[in-house]
Amino acid sequence: MRRDVVVVGGGIAGLVAARGLAATGRDVLLLEGSPQVGGKLRSAEVAGLTVDVGAEAMLARRPEGLALAEEVGAEVVHPTPATSAVWSRGALRALPRSLMGVPLDLDQLAGSGVLSPGGLARARAETGTAVDDDVSVGDLVAGRLGDELVERLVEPLLGGVYAGHARRISAAAAVPQLLAMARRGSLLEQVADLPTSTAPVFAALPGGMGRLPGLVVDGGGFEVRTSATVRALRPVTSGRSGSGWALTVGPTTGAETVEAAAVVLATPAAATARLLGDVLPDAAAELGAVEAASVAVVTLAFRAQDVPDALFDRSGFLVPPVERRTIKASTFSFAKWAWVRDLDPDVVVLRTSLGRHGEEATLQAGDEGLVRVSLADLAAMAGITARPVDTHVQRWGGALPQYAVGHLDRVARVRASVAAQRGLAVCGASYDGVGIPAVIGSARQAVASVTRAE
C-alpha cells in the first residue's frame, strides 16, 4: 500500500495535520495506535452526563483554536464570571491577577492574603538580577521577587499547565514575555503597565472539548485507522515507487508495510524518538531527553444540594506543592461552564487533578484511592463532605512534556535535522507549547513543511 502522506498519531496535532494535507488534494492516511483518536481531548459519561475528562478549555487569546472551531462549524463558549482561587496559608484565597505569578497589582496581592507579610515585603522590594540566557521560570521570578511568591503563585500556575516544577521549566519556552521583560528592567513596573483586556482568556465547545476531534475528522477528507501502532520507519530511496518512506504497522505477528511519499510524526517525544532512532539518531537523542509528567483527572458528580453555596461563584482552585496536599487543582465545572450546569440542575460535576513531574508515586494508587484522596482534600479545602453520586478516573500517562531550560534550542536542532530529510515533519505538544492552540500551530507548521518540500 502506498499513500501520498501518512500521519502517525491521532491527537489533535495529527488530526489537524491530516486535515490540512487532505485539503491540498493529497491522499492522507492517519494511523493511531490506540482504539480512538483525540489524544488528551476526551469525553466520558459521569452520572449520565457527558463531560470532558481531558483538556476542558483552550486559550482564546491565541487564534489557532478559535480558527479551527470556525473551520469545523463549532460554536465556541467562554467561562462564566466565576472566580478562581488558590489554597494558601490555610484558606481558599482569591487568585491575584498576574503574568504567570508576577502580580499585576501589589495591593490586590496583599489583600488576597496568599503571601505572608514577609513574603509580600520581599516581592515589593524587587531586585534587579540580570538575565542573559534561558533560565527556569522559578529562578527568574525568585531572583526578582522572592522564593515565597514562586512557591505560592508561580508553582501552582505552572503545575496547572505543565504538571511540572517552576525551577525546571524554561522561561524562554513557557513565558517568553516574562523573560523579555526581565532583560529590559523591572518586572513589577512592566506588568503593571500591561493593557487591561476584557477579552475572554479561555474558550471551549458546548458539550466539551472532547467533541473537537470528531468534528475535525468529519468531512476532513482523510482516512483514519485506529489500533494501528507504527513500529518502525525507514526511508525508501529507490525502486518502482520512488523515494519516500516505509512504515511497519501492526503487531509483530501480523505486521504490514505502508509506503508514503511523506510522513508526519505527530507522536509524543518518546515515541517519535523510537521511530527516528535509525533514521536520525541525533534528533532521536534530543527527543529522548524530553521528559514527561503523568497526571490523573478525577471527575466527581454530587447532588447540587450537597455542595456549599459559596462554591457556585468559584471556578475552582489551585494548590501549591508547598501545601503538601495530594491534589494540585480542582475545577468546578458546574460553576465555570454554563453548558455543564445546564446538563442537569440537580447534579453538579467537578474535577480534581493529581500528579506532577517526578511524583508518579501519587498515581500508583488504584482508582478508588485517587477518588478517596480527592474527596479528603475537597472536604478540607472546599467544605464538600458529601459522597459523590458517581465518579470517573482518567489517567494520562506521560501526557505532559516538560520544557526544560534550553528547550527552544533543542527543538531548533530537532527541526533542522528533520528538515534535512525530504518528506518528513514532526509536530505536537513536545515542541512549541502544550496548549491546544499551540499544538494546532505546530501541526500547521508541519503541513507547511511537507508542502514546501514537494
N, C-alpha and C positions, 0 to 999 in steps of 0.2 A: 504494500500500500504506500502510495506517495501523495503528499499533500503540499500545497503552497507553503502553509505555515502551520506549525504545531505550537500551541501554547501549553506549557506544563504548569499546572496549578490553577485551581478553580476558586481562589479567594477573589475579593473584589478587584485586585490588580489584574489577575489573569482574565477575569470576565471582561473588564474594560478594554484590555489589550486585544482580546479576541474580537470583541465587537468593533473596535476601531479598525482593525486589519480587515475584517469582513466588509466593512463599509467602503474599502478601497477596491473591492471586487475580488479579493483573494479567497481561495478555498481554505478555510481555517478549521482545524480540529483542536479542541481543548481537552486535555487529559487531566483528570483529578483522581488522586489516589484513594480518597475517602468515598463513602457512599453518597455524599451530597456536596453540591457546590455552595459557595458563600463564605467559607473561611470563618472568620470571627463575627460575621453577621448571621445571626441565627435566632429563630423564634421557637418557643415551646409553649405547651398548654399548661397553665397553673390554675387550679381551681376553676377549670372550664374556660379560662381566659387566655387568649394567645398574646404573649408578650415577648419582648426581647430577652434573651439570655446571654447575649454577647454585647457588642458595641451598641449603645442605645441613642447615640447622637453624633453629629458631625459639626465641625466648625462652620459657622455661617459667614465668617469674615474672610474666608478663602473661597474663591469662585468655583473650584472644580466640583465639589459635591453638589452644590445647587444647580450647576450647569448639567450634571449628569441626571439629576432628578427631572429637570425640564426635558431633557432629551428622551427619557423613557416615559414621559407623561405622568409623573408622580407629583401629587400635591406635597407641599412642604409646610410643616408647622413648627412653631417655636415654643420654648418653655413658658410656663405661667410666670407671674411675678413672684412666686415663692422664692425665699432667700436661702442661701447656703450658709452652713455653719462649720466650725471646726471645734473638735473636742480638745480643750486645753485647760490645764490647771483646774480640773475637777468640774468643768461645766461645758455645755454647748454654748459657744460664743459666735456672734455674727462674724462671718468671714470678711476681713477688711478687703477693700479693693486694692489690687496690686498688679504688678507685672512680674509674674512668677515669684511672688513673695515680697518683692520690693514695694513697700507701701506707697500708694498714690497720695495718701493723706495721713500724716503722722498723728493728727488729732483723732481721726477715726480709728487708727490703730490703737491709740491709748485708750479710747473709750470702749473698745472691744474687750479688753482685759486678756487678750491672747498672750501677751508677754508680761513678765514680771516687771516691777519698777526698774530693776537693774538692767534687764534686757531692753526695755524701752529706752532708757538713757543711753545705752550703748548704740542703739540704732540711730538715735538723734545725733550722736557725735560721730557722723560718718568720717571714716579715714580714707585717705587717698592712695591706697595701694595700687601701684602701677600694674597694668595688664598688657602684655605683649602678645604671646602666643595663645593658643587654645588653653583653657583651664576648665576645671569642673565648675558646674553651677554653684555647688555648695561652697567651694573655696573662694570663688569670686565674691559671692554675697557675704560670706562670713568675714572676709578680709575688709570689706567696706562697712558692714552693719552689725557684725557680731554673730556668734555661734547660736544664740537663742533664737534669733529670727530665722535662721536656717532650720533649726530643729523643729520649730513650731509652725512655720508657714511654708518655707521652701520644700522641706521634705514631704509633707502630705500632698502638696500640689504636684510635685514630680512623681510621687508614688501613685497618684491617680492616673497619670498619663503613661508612665513607663514601667510602673511597678519596680522602680529602681531606687537608687540612693543618690542623694544630691551631690555627694563628694566623689561620685564616679561617673556622672552624666556630663557629657561635653556641653559647655556653654555655646560653642560655635554651632553645634548641631541642633541643640534643643531650644536655646533662647538667643539667637544671633543679635537681636535688637539690644538685649541687655549687655552683651559683650561689646558691641559698638559704643554704647553709652559709657561703659567703664573706660574705654580708651579715650573718650572725649573729656570726661570730667566727673562731676558729682552725679551719682545715680539718683539720689533724692531730688535734686533740683530738676533733673531731666524728666523723671517720671511725673513729677508734679505739673510739668508743662505739657504733658500729653493731652491732645484734644479730647474732650468728652464726646463719646459716641452713644447715641441712643439705639443704634442698630443691634439686633439680637446677636449674641455671641454664638449660640448653638441653634441647630435645626435638626429636624427628624422627619420621618414619614409617618403619617397617621396609620396606626396599625403596626408600627415598628420598623426599625432599620432592617430587620430580618426579611422584609419584603423586597428590598432592593436587588439582591442577586437574581431572583426570579424575573424581575422586570428587565434587567439587563440582558438576560438570556432570551426572553420572549421577543421575537422579531429581530434578534441580533444577527441572524444570518450565518451563524457558525454552529458546528456540531459539537456536542458535549458527550464525553464518555466518563462516567464515574467508576469507582473501584478499579481504576486503571493506573496502577503505580508504574512510573517510569524508573527503571533500574539502571540504565546506562545510556550514555550519549557519546557518539563518536562522529568525527567528520567523514564525509564521503567525498573523495577528491577526484574520482574518475568513474568511468563506467557508463552504461547506457543512459542512466538517469541524470548524469552530470553531477556537478558539485552540490553539496548540501550536507544534510545531517541524517544520521540513522539513530533511532531511539529504540531501546529494548523495553517493551511494555508487558506487564503482567507477571504472574508467578513464575518462578524458575522452572516449574514442571510444564508450563504451557506458554512460554514467552513468545511474543510476537515482535516483529521488526516493523517499525513505521518510519518511512523516509520523508523528509521535508526539505524544501529549499531554504527555509528559515525556521528558527526556533526561538521562542521567548520563554525564559525561565522565570516564572512568577511564583517561585517557591521560597520558603524560609531560607535564611543564610546557610544553615547546616545542610539542608537538602541540596541546595544549589552547589555548595562546596563538594559534596559527594559526586554530583553529576559532572562537575568540571575538573575532578581530580586528575584525570588522564589528559584532558584537553588543554586546560590552562592551570597548571599546578600552582603558579604564583597567586592567581586570583582565588583559587580554591583555598589556599592557605590563609589569605586575607579574610575570606568569608568564614572560614572555620574558626577564626579567632573572635567572631562576633558572638557574644554570649546572649542568652535569652532568659527571661523570667517566666515562670509558670504561675498562673493565677486560677482562682475559682470564683464563680459568681453564684451566690445562693439567693434564690428568689423565694420570697415568703408571702403568702396571702393570709390576711387576717379579716375578721369581721370588722367593718368600719367602726362599730360602736366600741370595739376593744382598743382602739388607737387613741391616745391623748389628743384632745382638740388642738393643742398648740402645734402639733406636728403637721397639720394641714396647711400651715403657712411656711413650712420648711421644704426645700427641695432635696435636702439630705445633709450629710456632714462628712468631713474628712477627719482622719485620726493620725496624728504624728507618731512615728515609731517610738519617740521618747516616752509616750504614754503607756507603752508595753501592753497594749490590748491586742487581741487576735485579729479582728477585722481592721482593714485600713480605710474603709469608707462605707457609707451606706447611702443609697439613692432612694428617696421616697418617690417612686414612680407615680403614685397616685396623686401627689401634690405637684410634681414637676411637669407632668404631661396631662393636659386636659383629656386627650383621647383615651388614656389609661383609666382615668377616673370615670369616664362615661361608659366603660365596658359593663360595669355593674356597680351602682351606687352603694350597694350593701357590702362590697368586698374591696379592700384596699391591697395593693401589691407594692412591695418594696424589695430592694436588693441589698445584699452586703457583698463586699469584695474582699478577698483574702489572698495573701501571697505577695511577697516581694523577692527581688533577685537575691539569691543566696540563702533564702529562708524557706526552701521547699519542704522542710520537715513539717511545717504547719499543714501542708496539703496531704500529708501521709495518712491523716485521719480518714475514716470512711465518710460517706455522705452524711450519715446520721450524726457523726461527730462534728462535721462542719456546720450542720444546722444547729446543733447544741451550743457550740461556742458563739455562733452568730446571735442566737437568742439571749445568751447570757450578756453579751456586750450591748445588745439593744436594750435590755432591761436596765443595765447600769447607766447607759448614756442617754437613752431616749425615753425611758419610762414605759416601754412596751413589755408588759408582763404576761400577756395572754398567750395561749397556744395558737399556732397558725392552723388554718383550715386546710392548707396544702403547702407543699414545699417542692423545690426543684434545685438540683445542684448541677451546675455545668462547669466542667474542668477544662482549662485551656493550657495544655502542656507546652512549654517553650514558646508561648504565644507572643511575647513582647521582647523584641530585640533591644539590647542595651547599647546606647550610643556612648561609648567610652571616649575619653579625651583623645583627639586625633581622628575621630570618626570620619569627618569630611575628607581628610586626606586619604583614608583607607578606601572610601567609596570612589574617589577620583582614580586611584590606582586600579581598582577592580574594573571600572568602566573603561579605562584606557586599554586594559588588557582584553576585555571582551570586544571592544570596538575594532580591534585588530583582526577579529575573526568575522569574515563575511557571513551575514545572515544569522547573527547571534545577538541577543539582547537580554537584559535582566531587568526586573522591576519588583516592587513590593515594599513592605514595611521596613526592610533592612537597610534602606538606602537614604531616603530624603525626608522621612517623617513617619510616625506611626499612626497619625490620624487619617480618617477616611479621605479627606481632600488631598492630602499629601500623597497617599498611596495611589489615588486616581491620577494625580500629576505624574507620578513615577511611571504608571502604565502608558500614559500619553507620550512620555519621552521614549519609551521602548518602541512604541508604534512608529514614531518619527525616525528612530534609529534604523529600524528594519526597512522602512520605505525609502530612506535616503540611500541605503546601501545597494539598491537594485538599479 
